[in-house]
């Protein structure tokens, strides 16, 4: 499935939404840019930037398991 982002004029918005609603959810799903979606997108972009610039800190499986065991105890 492909995802596109459109900027729609207020004049045609209702008509376009009507048309899209005629498809079933397997064919077209309407996604909205809610505030939480935008916040998540910014957070993930910042995380990616830290990885790409070498500022991110990574942990081994052993470190993760020790931390998990310590948290459970």
Secondary structure, 3 states (H helix, E strand, C coil): CCCCCCCCCHHHHHHHHHHHHCCCCCCCCCCCCCHHHHHHHHHHHHHHHHHHHCCCCCCCHHHHHHHHHHHHC
